[in-house]
Amino acid sequence: MPGRIEVNGLVAGVWQTATLTEIRRETPRASTFRFAVPGWAGHLPGQHLMVRLTAADGYVAQRHYSLASAPDGSGHIELTLDHVADGEVSGWFHSVARPGDRIEVRGPLSGFFAWPGDRPALLLGAGSGVVPLMSMIRHHRARGLTVPLRMLVSARGPEELIYAGEFGSETTPVFTRSAPAGTPVGRLTAAHLAPLLTAPPEGGWEAYVCGSNAFAEHASRLLVAGGQPVERIRIERFG
């Protein structure tokens, strides 16, 4: 069993049993899985955990997943997962898992991408990269925080925009392949960032970028070109 790990003052490192209590469809390829974890120590928005599945024959599979839920002390956490083609863990979640099933989780992990709500945050996400960013938005709303928070999220089209029904005025969607009538189609550009970077809030932005390697490189270059200090860009990559 792993030892105890201190992460931002929270104890992580022991495997805990998580019971699946709810499954919510977000898009044709993504669903949210809600778990009861009675011993959950709490987490900071932006942190992730490790999931462990053990088959009847003893085969073990482990994956890292970002936490989608805000820290609320309820003993519940949520993960939002894409159904990855040939993905053994995501495939189990989307095709086999049912409420009442149990898995093991360990976390929270990593403080680098965490946002405790103490500084202005500019969030850039693509696809399922929006998951840890949504934890930040939910935290901001639940706590009634007044610190500036803005998000630009990229998706191929409206039908693939995870959490679309939850977004408010803090979020600007960018559609790369199809969009509602009157909405431009294309990649995230300097023009999307210019209004935010030319007039940053007092103290400046802490930028959080999450998505594929290609998106992370593209978005971080746009940020730097727009004047965002490199040391104030935090990147979480997947794929």
N, C-alpha and C positions, 0 to 999 in steps of 0.2 A: 504493500500500500504506500502511495506517495506520502512524503512528509507534509507538514503544514507550511503553507506559503502565505506571506503577508503581502497583500496587494491593496495599496491605498488605505491601509488601516483595517482592511477586511480580511478575514481568514479564509483562505481557499486551499485546496490541495487534497481534500478527502473526497472519495467517491460517495455520492448520495443517491438514494432511490428517488426517481421522479415518476409520478403517475400521470398519465395522459388523461386530461379531463374534458378537452374540447378541441375540435378541429374546425377551422373556418377557412373557406375558400376565398382567396384574395384576387387571383387572376386565373386564367385557364391553366397556368403552369406553376402557380405558387399558392401555398396554403400556410396558415398560422396554426401552430400546435401549442396548446396551453397545458402546462404541467403544474401539479401540486408538488412542492418540495418543502415539507415541513421544517427541515433544518436549514433552509437557505439563509445564508448570512447577510444577504443583501448585495447590491452591486451599484456601480456608477453607470450612467448612460454612456454607451460606446464600448463597454467591456464585452467579452465573449466567454464562452465556456466550452468544455470538451464533453462530447456525448460518446458513450460506450454502449454498443449493442453486443450481446453474447448469444450466439445461436445454440440450439439444443445439442449440437455436436461439439460445442466448446469453441467454435470459431469466434474470434473477437474482431470487431471493426470500430475504429474511433475516428471522430471528425470534430473539427472546431467550428462552432456556429456563433454568430453574433446574437446578443440578446435584443429582442424587439421591444420588450416591456419596460416601462419606467419602474424604478425602484419604489415600491409602495408598501413594503412590509406585510403583504398579504400571504406570503408563503407560496405564491404562484409566480411562474415565469413563462414567457412566451418566446417561441422561435418561429421565424417565417422562412420556409425553405422552398427553393425552386425544385421542380422535379427534373433532375439532371438525367439525360439519356445514359443508360447503363450504370447509373450511380447506385451502388449497392445500399448505401445508407439512406439517401434521399428516396430511392425506390421503395425501401421498406416503409418509410414514413408515409409516402403517398399511396401505396398500393396495399399495404398490410395493416398498418397501425390502426387501432381503434381505441376509443375511450376505455380506460381501465388497464391498458397495457402499461408496463413498467420498463423504464430504461435506467441507466446510470448517468449522472452528470458530475462534473468537477469544475469548480469555479467559484467566483468570477476570476477571470484571467486578464492580464495586461492592463496597465494603467496608462499606457502611452496615448491610446485613442479615447480615453475617458474624458467626459465633459461634465464637471460637477455643477455647472450653472453659474459659475462665478465670473465669467468674462463673455464679451460679445462673441458669438459663434456664427461663422459663415459655412454652411454645409453644402457639399457638392457630392451627389450620388448618382449612380447609374444602375438600372436593373435592381437586383437584390442587394446592391450596395446601399440602398436606402434603409435597410433594416436597422443598423446601429444608429443611424441618423434619426429614425423615427422614435427610437428610445429617448433621444435628446429632446425632440419636440414634445413628446408626451410628458416628459419630466418638466419641461418649461411650463406647460399648461397646468399640470397637476399642482405644481407649487406656486402658481400665479407669479412667476418670475417676470421682472420688467427689463432685465438685461436683453439687449437686442439679439435676435435670432432670425436668420434668413436661410432659406434652402433653395437650391436649384437642383432638380432631379430629372435625369434623362431616361427616357423609355422609347422603345420602338414605336409604340402607338398607345392610345388611351386604354385599350383593352389589356395592356401589359403594365400599366402603371399601378404598382403595388401601393395599397393604402389610399387610393385616389379619393375615397369618400371621407377621409379624415383630414385632408389638407385644407389649410386656411390661407389667410392673406400672407403668411410668412413663406409660402411655397410657390415657386414658379416652375411649372413643368416644361420640359424641352422634348419635343418628339422628333425622332430621327428618320422615321419611315412613313408614318401616316399621322394625320392630326385632324381635329375638328375644323370645319369650314372657317376660314379666316385666320387660322393659326399657322404660323410659318413652320416648315419642316426642315430639319437639318441638325447638325451637331451643335453642341455647346460652343459658343463663340465669345470673343472678347466683348462683343456688344452686350451679351447677357450680364457680364460681370462689371462692366464699366460703371453703371450707376451706383453699385455697391462699393467699388474700390476707389472711386474718385471722391466719394464723400463718406468715409468710414465713420463709425461711431467713436466717441471719445475712448481713447485707449487702443483703438484699432481692433481688427478682427483676429480671432484665432480660427484658422481655416481647417476644416475636416473634409477629407476627400476619401470616398470609398467606392470601389468598383473594380472592374477588370484591370489588368495591367495596362492595356491600351488607354482606357479611360483615365486611369490615375496619372499616366504620363501626360496626356493631353490637358487635363484639367489643371495639373500643377504648373505646367508651362504657361497656361493662360493667366494663372494667378500671379506668377512671378513677373510676367510681362506687364501685368496691370499694376505692379507696385507692391504686392503682398510680400512681406519679408519671408525669406526661405525658412528661417528658423521658427516661423509661426504657421507652418503648414504641416499637418499631420495626415499621413496617408495609410489607409488600410486596403490591401489588395487581396483579390481572390482569383482563382483560376490559374 
